[in-house]
Amino acid sequence: MSLLVVIRHTRDEEESGRQELIASGMVGRRAPLTAALLAAAVANGGLALLVTLGLAGQGAAGALAFGLGIAGVGMVFATMAAVVAQLTESARLARGLTAGVLGAAFALRAAGDASENEGSSFFTWVSPLGWLENERSFADERWWVLLLFVAATAIQGAVAYALAGRRDVGMSFLPTRPGPAAGRLGTAGALAWRLQRGNVLGWSIGFFLTGVVYGGLTEGTADFVGDNEGAREIFERMGGQSGLTNAFLAATIGMLGLIAALYIVGSVLRPHGEETSGRAEPLLAGAVGRLRWAAGHLSVAFGGTVWIMFLAGLGFVLGYGKEAGPILGACLVQVAGVWVVGGAAVLLHGLTPRAAPAAWGIAGAVLLIGWIGPVLDAPQFVLDLSPFGHLPKLPGGETHWTPVLTLTALAAALVAGG
């Protein structure tokens, strides 16, 4: 949230030309950055208050520590996004880089948790997400860890303000490299790949590394859960009744499928961004038909989903060290659910451009149902609202192809309608 808010109100505003209009008045050159960081601070402050109030019944000190820790994580990444927004000339590149840093922080924290049975490893302390863990909310709180958030926010904020004062509006410290206008970009599909290849690369690396980390955790699942019946039941609700190890694999693979829904929505909505920015109009004014132009982007979106889920499965295989076939199959089965979400995004974009961003709401609802629903033991009819709720729980569960084929057909119908 913090990353997107800051980039939206800094680099996005400059790229659209609106910031230049505002800056022509009595507005300081650092005012937009200040406004963006204040917006992020208000959002994180409100989130901290809600979290603290929601957990107050479990202990006031722990609730306050956790709420402040959540806000601290948000502000660290908000100021990091502010620095990246000064370095890059493209909002798309800024979002990609910040998402990569967030993914690296997640992987470092996970690797640190996997490497130590007791205490915290070096990798956990490197990641800001690990600081939240090491704050030890509800377990003899370490209040001094909050100083790490304050220090990182202050240092990154100072760097962002210094950089903002040393460049012109719309410029950056890392200029965009011009690309070829012929040859490999001679088709609409080649252009779509050129525009989205960085996004695909970032998601590919993130899914592969996440698969390796969680694959390495699989062997010690029983020790990790121990006698915690609540955790065991959650894994079994998310991954099916097929033994704890298989349930853990199915649950984590299903989680990656839910996250892949965010990838496909962003990729499917790329044509919407090309249209609203005016870049699509010169292409469509020539010999390129709108269906062929859209097909290039949709091929990257739907084909990229298969690719990143395959890489996630490959990472699981390398981390776990066995059962390549069932694990790869379990990852690829998730594609049908992801495609349904992508098809819904295509349909919304086809109906009206104004409705297209609502696809993020669909992806968020699916993510919420699949991730939080089993934890809260939600009724089955609620879980069935998500396409992922109908997929077989693999590996370990029975393979039912009917729901997979049905969801694939539904996705095809949605895409055709869009």
C-alpha positions in Angstrom: 0.0 0.0 0.0 2.7 2.5 1.0 4.8 1.8 -2.1 1.8 2.3 -4.5 0.6 5.5 -2.7 4.0 7.2 -2.8 4.7 6.3 -6.5 1.2 7.3 -7.5 1.6 10.8 -6.1 5.1 11.4 -7.2 6.4 9.8 -10.3 3.0 9.1 -11.8 2.1 12.7 -11.5 5.3 13.8 -13.2 4.9 11.3 -16.0 1.3 12.5 -16.7 2.4 16.1 -16.9 0.1 17.2 -14.0 3.0 17.9 -11.7 4.5 20.4 -14.1 1.3 22.3 -14.2 1.1 22.5 -10.4 4.8 23.3 -10.1 4.3 26.4 -12.3 2.5 28.1 -9.4 3.6 29.0 -5.9 4.5 25.4 -5.0 7.9 24.2 -3.8 9.7 21.5 -5.7 9.6 19.2 -2.7 5.9 19.8 -1.9 4.7 16.8 -4.0 7.1 14.5 -2.2 5.9 15.9 1.2 2.3 15.4 0.3 2.9 11.8 -0.8 4.7 10.9 2.3 2.1 12.6 4.5 -0.6 10.6 2.7 1.3 7.4 3.4 1.9 8.5 7.0 -1.9 9.1 7.6 -2.7 5.7 6.0 -0.2 3.9 8.2 -1.2 5.8 11.3 -4.8 4.8 10.7 -3.8 1.2 10.1 -1.8 1.2 13.3 -4.8 2.5 15.3 -7.1 -0.1 13.8 -4.7 -3.0 14.5 -4.1 -1.8 18.1 -7.8 -1.5 18.8 -8.5 -4.9 17.2 -5.9 -6.7 19.3 -6.3 -4.7 22.5 -8.2 -7.6 24.1 -5.2 -9.8 23.8 -3.0 -7.4 25.7 -2.6 -3.6 25.4 1.2 -3.6 25.3 1.4 -6.3 22.6 -1.3 -4.7 20.5 0.4 -1.3 20.6 3.8 -2.8 19.7 2.3 -4.7 16.8 0.3 -1.7 15.5 3.4 0.6 15.7 5.5 -2.2 14.0 3.0 -2.4 11.1 3.1 1.3 10.6 6.9 1.3 10.8 7.1 -1.3 8.1 4.8 0.8 5.9 6.8 4.0 6.4 10.1 2.2 5.7 8.8 1.1 2.3 7.1 4.5 1.7 10.4 6.4 2.0 12.2 3.7 0.0 9.6 4.2 -2.8 10.3 8.0 -2.5 14.0 7.4 -3.2 13.2 5.1 -6.1 10.8 7.6 -7.6 13.7 10.1 -7.8 16.0 7.6 -9.5 13.7 6.3 -12.3 11.9 8.1 -15.1 9.0 5.7 -15.4 6.4 5.0 -12.8 6.1 1.4 -14.2 9.8 0.8 -13.6 9.5 2.4 -10.1 6.7 0.0 -9.2 8.7 -2.9 -10.5 11.8 -2.1 -8.6 10.0 -1.4 -5.3 8.0 -4.7 -5.7 11.3 -6.5 -6.2 12.7 -5.0 -3.0 9.5 -6.1 -1.2 9.9 -9.6 -2.6 13.6 -9.7 -1.5 12.7 -8.6 2.0 10.1 -11.3 2.2 12.5 -14.0 0.9 15.2 -12.8 3.3 12.9 -13.0 6.3 11.7 -16.5 5.2 15.2 -17.7 4.7 16.2 -16.4 8.1 13.2 -18.1 9.8 14.1 -21.4 8.0 17.8 -21.3 9.0 17.3 -20.9 12.8 15.3 -23.1 15.1 15.6 -20.7 18.0 16.3 -17.0 17.9 16.8 -14.9 14.8 19.4 -15.2 12.0 21.3 -12.5 10.2 18.9 -12.7 7.3 15.9 -11.9 9.5 17.6 -8.8 10.9 18.5 -7.6 7.3 14.8 -7.5 6.3 12.4 -4.8 7.6 9.7 -7.5 7.7 12.0 -9.3 10.0 12.2 -6.3 12.3 8.5 -6.6 12.9 9.0 -10.3 13.8 11.9 -9.5 16.1 9.9 -6.8 17.9 8.3 -9.8 19.7 4.8 -8.4 20.2 2.9 -10.3 22.9 6.1 -12.0 23.9 8.2 -9.7 26.1 8.2 -6.8 23.7 11.5 -5.3 22.4 10.5 -1.7 22.1 14.0 -0.6 21.0 13.4 -2.4 17.6 11.0 0.5 16.8 14.0 2.7 16.6 15.2 0.8 13.5 12.0 1.8 11.7 12.5 5.4 12.8 16.1 5.5 11.7 15.5 3.8 8.3 12.5 6.1 7.6 14.5 9.2 8.5 17.6 8.3 6.5 15.6 7.2 3.4 13.4 10.3 3.7 16.5 12.6 3.9 18.0 10.9 0.8 14.7 11.3 -1.1 14.4 15.0 -0.2 18.1 15.6 -1.2 17.6 13.9 -4.6 14.3 15.8 -5.2 16.1 19.1 -4.9 18.7 18.2 -7.5 16.7 17.3 -10.6 14.2 18.9 -12.9 10.5 17.9 -13.1 10.1 14.8 -15.2 13.8 13.9 -15.2 15.6 11.2 -13.2 19.0 10.0 -12.2 18.6 6.8 -14.2 17.5 7.9 -17.7 15.3 5.6 -19.7 17.2 3.8 -22.5 15.6 4.3 -26.0 14.6 1.1 -27.7 14.7 0.0 -31.4 11.8 1.1 -33.6 12.0 -1.8 -36.0 13.2 -5.4 -36.2 12.1 -7.3 -33.1 9.4 -4.7 -32.5 7.8 -5.2 -35.9 4.6 -6.8 -34.5 2.1 -5.9 -31.9 3.0 -9.1 -29.9 6.7 -8.2 -29.9 5.9 -4.7 -28.6 3.6 -6.1 -25.9 6.5 -8.4 -24.8 9.0 -5.6 -24.8 6.7 -3.5 -22.6 5.9 -6.3 -20.1 9.1 -8.4 -20.1 10.5 -6.6 -17.1 7.4 -7.3 -15.1 7.4 -10.9 -16.1 11.1 -11.2 -15.1 10.5 -9.7 -11.7 7.6 -12.0 -11.0 9.5 -15.0 -12.3 12.4 -14.4 -9.9 10.1 -13.8 -7.0 8.1 -16.9 -7.5 11.1 -19.1 -8.1 12.9 -17.9 -4.9 9.7 -18.2 -2.9 9.3 -21.8 -4.1 12.9 -22.6 -3.1 12.4 -21.1 0.4 9.1 -22.9 1.1 10.3 -26.1 -0.5 13.2 -26.0 2.0 10.7 -25.6 4.8 8.6 -28.5 3.8 10.8 -31.3 5.2 10.6 -29.8 8.7 6.9 -29.0 8.6 6.1 -31.4 11.4 8.7 -29.8 13.7 7.5 -26.4 12.7 3.9 -27.0 13.6 4.8 -29.3 16.6 1.8 -29.8 18.9 0.0 -26.7 17.7 -3.4 -28.2 16.7 -4.7 -24.8 15.6 -1.8 -24.4 13.0 -2.3 -28.0 11.9 -6.0 -27.5 11.3 -5.4 -24.3 9.3 -2.9 -26.0 7.0 -5.3 -28.9 6.5 -8.2 -26.5 5.7 -6.1 -24.7 3.2 -4.3 -27.8 1.8 -6.7 -30.7 2.3 -6.7 -33.8 4.5 -3.7 -35.5 3.0 -1.0 -35.6 5.6 0.7 -32.6 7.2 3.5 -32.4 4.6 1.2 -32.6 1.6 -1.2 -30.2 3.3 1.6 -27.7 3.8 2.7 -28.0 0.1 -0.9 -27.6 -1.1 -1.5 -24.6 1.2 1.7 -22.8 0.1 1.2 -23.6 -3.6 -2.4 -22.4 -3.3 -1.1 -19.2 -1.7 1.2 -18.6 -4.7 -1.8 -19.2 -7.0 -3.7 -16.4 -5.2 -0.7 -14.0 -5.5 -0.4 -14.9 -9.2 -3.9 -13.4 -9.6 -2.4 -10.0 -8.8 0.1 -10.6 -11.6 -2.5 -11.4 -14.3 -4.7 -8.5 -13.4 -1.8 -6.0 -13.6 -0.7 -7.5 -16.9 -4.3 -7.7 -18.4 -4.8 -4.0 -17.5 -1.7 -2.9 -19.3 -3.6 -2.2 -22.5 -5.9 0.0 -20.4 -2.9 2.1 -19.3 -1.7 2.3 -22.9 -5.1 3.6 -23.9 -5.5 6.2 -21.2 -1.9 7.5 -21.7 -2.6 8.0 -25.4 0.2 5.6 -26.6 -2.2 3.1 -28.1 -3.9 5.6 -30.4 -0.9 6.0 -32.9 -0.7 2.2 -33.1 -4.4 1.6 -33.8 -4.4 4.5 -36.3 -2.2 2.4 -38.6 -2.6 -1.2 -39.9 -2.7 -2.8 -36.4 -6.2 -4.1 -35.5 -7.4 -3.6 -32.0 -8.0 -7.3 -31.4 -4.4 -8.2 -32.6 -3.0 -5.4 -30.4 -4.9 -6.6 -27.4 -4.0 -10.3 -28.1 -0.3 -9.5 -27.8 -0.8 -8.2 -24.2 -3.2 -11.0 -23.3 -0.7 -13.6 -24.5 1.9 -12.2 -22.2 -0.6 -12.1 -19.3 -2.0 -15.6 -19.6 1.2 -17.2 -20.9 3.2 -15.5 -18.2 0.9 -17.0 -15.6 1.8 -20.5 -16.7 5.5 -19.6 -16.7 5.7 -18.1 -13.2 3.7 -21.0 -11.7 6.0 -23.5 -13.5 9.0 -21.6 -12.0 7.4 -21.7 -8.6 7.0 -25.5 -8.9 10.6 -25.8 -10.1 11.7 -23.8 -7.0 9.6 -26.1 -4.7 11.3 -29.2 -6.3 14.8 -27.8 -5.8 14.1 -26.8 -2.2 12.2 -30.0 -1.3 14.4 -32.3 -3.3 11.9 -34.8 -4.4 8.4 -35.5 -6.0 8.9 -33.3 -9.1 5.9 -34.5 -11.0 3.2 -34.0 -8.3 4.6 -30.7 -7.2 4.8 -29.3 -10.8 1.3 -30.6 -11.5 0.0 -28.9 -8.3 1.4 -25.6 -9.4 0.1 -25.8 -12.9 -3.4 -26.7 -11.7 -3.6 -23.3 -10.0 -3.4 -21.7 -13.5 -7.1 -22.4 -14.1 -8.2 -20.3 -11.1 -5.8 -17.5 -12.0 -7.1 -17.4 -15.6 -10.7 -16.9 -14.3 -9.6 -13.8 -12.5 -7.7 -12.6 -15.6 -10.8 -13.3 -17.7 -12.9 -11.2 -15.4 -10.4 -8.3 -15.8 -10.6 -8.7 -19.6 -14.4 -8.6 -19.5 -14.4 -5.5 -17.4 -11.9 -3.7 -19.7 -14.0 -4.7 -22.7 -17.3 -3.4 -21.2 -16.0 0.0 -20.2 -12.5 1.4 -19.4 -13.9 3.0 -16.3 -14.8 -0.4 -14.9 -11.4 -2.0 -15.6 -9.7 -1.0 -12.3 -12.5 -2.9 -10.5 -10.6 -6.1 -11.4 -8.2 -5.3 -8.6 -11.2 -5.5 -6.3 -11.9 -9.0 -7.7 -8.3 -10.1 -7.2 -8.3 -8.7 -3.7 -11.6 -10.5 -2.8 -10.2 -13.8 -4.1 -7.0 -13.3 -2.2 -8.9 -12.5 1.0 -11.2 -15.5 0.7 -8.4 -17.9 0.0 -5.9 -16.6 2.5 -8.1 -15.5 5.5 -11.2 -17.7 4.9 -9.6 -20.9 6.1 -8.0 -19.2 9.1 -11.4 -17.9 10.2 -13.1 -21.2 9.4 -15.4 -19.4 7.0 -18.5 -21.3 5.7 -18.1 -23.4 2.6 -20.3 -21.2 0.5 -18.0 -18.3 1.1 -15.0 -20.3 0.1 -16.8 -21.4 -3.0 -17.1 -17.8 -4.2 -13.4 -18.0 -5.2 -12.5 -20.1 -8.3 -9.5 -21.5 -6.3 -12.0 -23.1 -3.8 -13.0 -25.5 -6.5 -9.5 -26.7 -7.5 -8.2 -30.1 -6.3 -5.9 -29.9 -3.2 -2.7 -31.1 -4.7 -0.3 -32.8 -4.0 -1.9 -35.5 -1.9 -5.5 -35.0 -2.7 -7.7 -36.6 -5.4 -7.2 -35.2 -8.9 -10.6 -34.0 -10.2 -10.2 -32.6 -13.8 -13.9 -31.5 -14.1 -13.5 -28.3 -12.1 -10.2 -27.5 -13.7 -11.7 -27.9 -17.2 -14.8 -26.0 -16.2 -12.8 -23.1 -14.9 -10.6 -23.0 -18.0 -13.7 -22.9 -20.2 -15.2 -20.1 -18.0 -11.9 -18.1 -18.4 -12.0 -18.6 -22.2 -15.7 -17.4 -22.3 -14.8 -14.3 -20.2 -11.8 -13.4 -22.4 -13.9 -13.9 -25.6 -16.7 -11.7 -24.2 -14.1 -9.0 -23.2 
